[in-house]
Amino acid sequence: MWFDKFSKKNCKNCYACVRVCPVNAIEIKNEQARIREERCIVCDACYLACPQKNRLSTSEVPIVKHYIKNKETVVASIAPSFAAIFGNNSHKIPGVLKHLGFSYVEETLVAAQPIIDEYFKYINKNDGENYITTLCPSIINLVEKHYPNLIENLIPVISAFACHGRIIKKKYGENVKVVFISPCLGKKDESRFENSVDAVITLEELRRWIKQENISFEDIEESSFDAISHYNRVFPFVSENTDYFFDSSKNKEVVSVDGPNDCKKTIEAMVNKRVSNVIFDMNFCESGCLRGSGIADDGASSYERRKNIENYSKKCEKLYNDKIDNSYDEILSKIDLHRNFQSKYSPLKEPSETELREILKSMGKFARMDEINCKACGYKTCRDKAKAVFNGYADTSMCVPYMRQKAENKANVIISATPNLIGIVDKDLCVEEFNPAAQNFFQVSNDEARGVPVIMYLDEDKFQQARDTRKNIIGDKIELPDYNGVLDQNIIWLEENQIYIWIANNITKEENKEKELQTMKINSINMVQDVINKQMMVAQEIASLLGETTAETKVTLTKLKKLIEEEGHR
C-alpha cells in the first residue's frame, strides 16, 4: 500500500506542490492535490513546499510500539546522520532507544564497508560505461520510473540499511523485528521490497516519539551501540565517499552529485551520451542525508549538522579505537548483496496535435504568442500542461494567467454593463478608475479622471469618514448641481487593499419625477382650495338671498295669518 498522500482538506489551490515536484507526480482533480504513486520518487519536495503542510505520510511508530508491547525482540538500525540532529546527546541515543523498548541498537554503518567494496569493483571496470551508486532511494525511483534506459547503469547492489537488516536477521534470528531509523522518507518506500526490514521510522518521527514519552536526555547516561562501526562516520556527507574513492586506484572518475536539479541534469547528460566512464555518487537531497526528507527543518545549517557528526565521530574514535568487532565477518560472507532493478516506467499518453490545440484553446491559448510558459501551474511549458490535462493529471483551471484573465473579463463585463456608477479611489483620495457609467455622468474619460482628487467630483469628507470610522456609508443621497444630478451613493473602505470602492445609483430622473409629483400635488391642493373658496362664496350669497326672501315671506305670511284670524272673529 502506498504510504504517502495529501489530506482531503486544507488544499488551497496554490499549486506549490505541483511547481516543485521534479517529476510532475502531483495530480490536481476537483481542486484536490493527489500523489501519483507510479510517478512519485519520494523526494518530499511537495511537503516542504506546501504552505498548509497538507501531506499525510503513514507512520510506522505504532507498528514498532506493537512489537515492543508484544515482548518481541526489536533491533534498531540507526543511520549515521542521527548525530546531525541530536548533537551532544548523540552518545545517549542507544540508552534512549533501549528506554523506549528496543532490545538492541546498532549503527547502520556496520554494514557500509561491504557495499563500498562492491562499488570498487565498478570503479575499477575498464568498460567506458557510466554507473550510478544506489544508496539513495529517490535516485533509484527516478531511474526506474522516469529513465528506464539507465537501469543498467545502476550499480546492482543493495543499500547499507538492507545489508544491515539481513545481518541482524542472521545474528539475532529470523524472527527478530528490524526497525530502521532513517533520515530519508524514501526508505519507507524501499523497505516495501526488503524483507529483512520490518519497519522504518524517520529521525523526525523518533524525535516526536521521544518527546511524547517525556524522556529527558539529562536522565539518560551515555552508552555504546551493540555493534561498533569503524567505518568513517561522515558517510552522510556529500563528496565524502567520493574522496574515499579518490584515495584508491581506479579506472573511472568518481563524481558527487546532489540536489534535484543537478541530479536530473546529470541523468539527462547520461541519456544523451554527453559523459562517459564516470561513477556518479548521487544524492537527490541537497547536502545529501544531512538534509534528508525524514529530518524536520529546525533552522540548522548544513554546516552545523556536519559539525555535529564530526564531533560525534571524533569522540567515537577516542572511545572505540581500541575495540575491534569481528562478529559480523562470518555473517557478511553469507549475505547476498546483489539487487535487481526493473522498469516501472509509466509513460504519459501523447495527444495528437489537434487534440493538443483543442486543450490549449480551452486554456485561452489560441496562438503561439498566447503560450507564455510562465510555469505558475507547475509545468515547464503550456504544452506540457496541456499534455498533463490530456492524461488526466491536471485541470485547465490550473492556468493562473488564463483564470485571472477570465475572471477579469467577467468582472470587466459586469462593471462595464452595469448602470451603476462605480469608482475606485486610492488611500490618498485620488481617483484610480471610473466605469463607463461614472465617466458618462461626470462627462470625463477614465484617463482624464485617473489621478485627479476625488473632491473635484464628490465630497471627500464622506470618504474620510468611512475610513476613520471603519463603517461603510450606505444609501447616502447627494445632490450635485454642477452635474444636474442626484445620486444614491455607497462608500466602502477596503483596509486590506487600501482603496475605496464608490458605488452610486443615478436617481436624478426619479428625483425629478418626485418633484413633479409634489408640484402636481401642491397645484391640485391649491385648485381644490380655490373651488372650496368659490363654493363658500356662492353658499354665502345663496344664504344671504335665502335669508332675505325668507324674512319677506315670514312678514307676508304673518300679515295673512292676522287677516284670516280677524275674518274668523266676525
Phi, psi and omega in degrees: 000135179292137190258354188241131180200174175256149175293151181276015176222168177072004177284123189254014179057036179272342179062020179298320181294322181293320183294325185267344182296120185286349183233015179050055181260010181258126177256137175246114178224131180052042177063026180233130178278141178218139179274128177268111185303321185293346179244340186292137177252007176057056179262345177075010180298326182295318181293317181296329182275336186293118180292340180266355185049055193270351184281142178247124178243128183294122179270139178258010176302316177302325178295316180296318178299324179295317177302314183295317181298327181276012176062029177277158176281115184242123183248129179263132171246114187248131182294149184297340181287357179301327182293336178295331184267318187267352171051237184294345179268005186301322181287354177264352183300318177304318179293322179297314182296323178288329175295327178287342177123002178289141181280318179222151180226124181227152174280136177300336183301338181298342180256007185286320188301313180298329178293314179297323178299322178292323178297323179302327181297325180279328177296328183268003176290144181246054185248357179075001182276158173266147177224155180238132177293155188238041176274332185264118182295329179292326177293318178298314178298320181300316181288312184295324186265337187231339179227061185299339179292346181258009181301322179292345178271352174283129178293118188284062183230140178293161178277169185298324183291325177290319178298316181294321178301318179293324177296314182299318180297324178288323185283313187258350180117146184295339183273352180291156179259123181260125179241120178266129178256113197241148172274002192230128177293331182297337179293335175298318179292315181297326183294341179295339182249014181233107185291341184281349180246121185270337179200152177230127172237148182274165177299326178292320178295323177296316180300317179294322180297316178300319180293318180297327181275000179057039178275127178258129179297335179295335181270357183252134178273154176292142179208165183263165177285162181283345172220127188260129179265140175251006176283153181306120184281001175270022178311323182290347186285139172295135178084347181295316177294324178298315177299324179296319179292329181294336182282359182244164174285138185206159179256351181237153173284140178247125186231134175270137178225130178220156180093145183304315185295310182294322180297314180293320180294322179294318179295322176297322178296323177292317180299320183270011175059035179270350178229158179206154174058044181232141168261118179260115176270099190257138171230119184292329178281139174295136185069016175065217185288352176293334179236041182296159183290349178263011180243126180290148177282102181262010179090352181286143178279164177299325179298315181296319179293320178298318181297322178301317180291320179298317180295319178296317182296319179296321180292323178296322180299321179289321184282322190243008185300326183266003181257124180247125181250107179255015186294339183263353185303312182290322180295317183300328181293343181256000182272129175277115183265359185282144176223136176265139175247147182223156180289131173240025185294128178234084186294149176284149176289142182264118177285153174288167180298324179295314180296321179296317181296322180296319179294318179298321179297323179293345177255014178079019180256090184266343179216166182303325181294341178281343181276086187277346176052051184281344178070007181298331181279349180106351181254149186297319182227164177297328180288324175297320178296317179298322178296321178294321177298317179299325181271001177082014181271342187217163175250151177297335181293350180285350179282101186298312180300321180294314181294325178293316179297319179297315180295318180295320180297317178297315180297319180295320179297315180296313182294323181287325185276336185292141176284349178293145174276125182232135178220151174245127182238132183281175184296340178269011177064040173243145183291132174260323183198144171240139175281169184306322181296320179290321178299317181295321181293314183273359179055052182213147176277164180298319180295322180289326183280330186299126178090352180279137177304137184296339180297342177291342182238325188222169178283112184289341180298326180294322178295314180298324179297317180297324180285316184292320183270348184058030177237127180293144176266118185238135174065042181264113182275127181230146176253134179238088183302326181297336182246011179049046184218162176231131183238148171253102191254153173233133179237122183238126177262122179260102185299316183296323182266349180057045177219160173256140170251123181248122179232129183221149172256132177279104183252024182302312181298315180298319180294318179296319178296321179297320179294318178299318180296319179296318179299316179299319179297316181294316179298319180296317179299318179297319179296317179299319181296320178298317180298315180300315180300316181296318179297323178296319180295317179297317181297321180294317179297316180298318180296322180295313179297315179299323180294317181294311182294324179295320179295316180297317180298318180299316180297314183298314182294325180295317178296318181296323180297315181298317180301316181295321180294317180298320181296326181289326180289333181285000000 
